[in-house]
Amino acid sequence: MAMASTPSNPTSRLRREDAVRAVAALLRWLQKNPTPSPEPIYLIVALKRAPVRRFEHQLRLPHSPFPSISLVSDRLPSDLPDDVEPLPSSALRSLPAAARRGLVLVDRRLRIPGGGGKAAGAKRGVTVPVDLSDPAWAESAREAARCVELRVETGTCRAVRVGHGAMSREEAVENLVAAVEAAAACVPRKWKNVRALHVKSPESVALPLYSGPSTSSDQDGDDHPEAAKREFAATVEEQGRVKRKKSGMGCN
């Protein structure tokens, strides 16, 4: 008789084999539906109850979920890593399509035109200020590239970027599992408040990872697929805003 599988982490309710199966299916779909640049992969977290207060938390991933890293500066450092694409300050006004899907580092000495906000951020992609006078700027930038934000203000469904279509299956699974564990640990009531987990790209269907038990005491959110889809779209747009860190880069 085959034994029932258990989560690799004793405190987790996510089975790793479910994560592997979902990621493999999503990567196959992305390979059959190619795009000019790698599509982002999102973890969709559906809660049973929305937090009473605004909630946000930085999640640290094993690997960067961004397919590329660009640096916008007119004074490029001599130690610029080979995998960081240099961009002039004029790129702030019209970032190339590839940079919009990746992580864009911006020299702190430059002023980002147009300020922040949903509309501006969605057009630029994820942007992080960097202090190039710091000898450890490259290390700090790589740390920032592994951090994503779980943010809940209204509603019960939120999206967290955990990877991209060009990642290996193992790296994508590692990021997904790490994000699930971190998210479940920091949301109010932890796993008891997790209704369901899915993984998807912007155009794919949502592939199930976990479905929590429901009880009569749960304050049900809107489980309608169209409502969840609208919340996902709104979350992705919101997470495209310019990131402004009050105390440097990296996770809290």
Secondary structure, DSSP 8 states (H G I E B T S, - for coil): -------SSTT----HHHHHHHHHHHHHHHHHS--SS--EEEEEEEESS--SS-EEEEEE-SS-S-S-EEEE-SS--TT--TTEEEE-GGGGTS--HHHHTSEEEEETTS--TT--SHHHHHHH-EEEEE-TTSTTHHHHHHHHHTEEEEEESSSSEEEEEEEETTS-HHHHHHHHHHHHHHHHHHSTTGGGGEEEEEEE-TTS--EEEEE----TTS------HHHHHHHHHHHHHHTTSB---TT-SS--
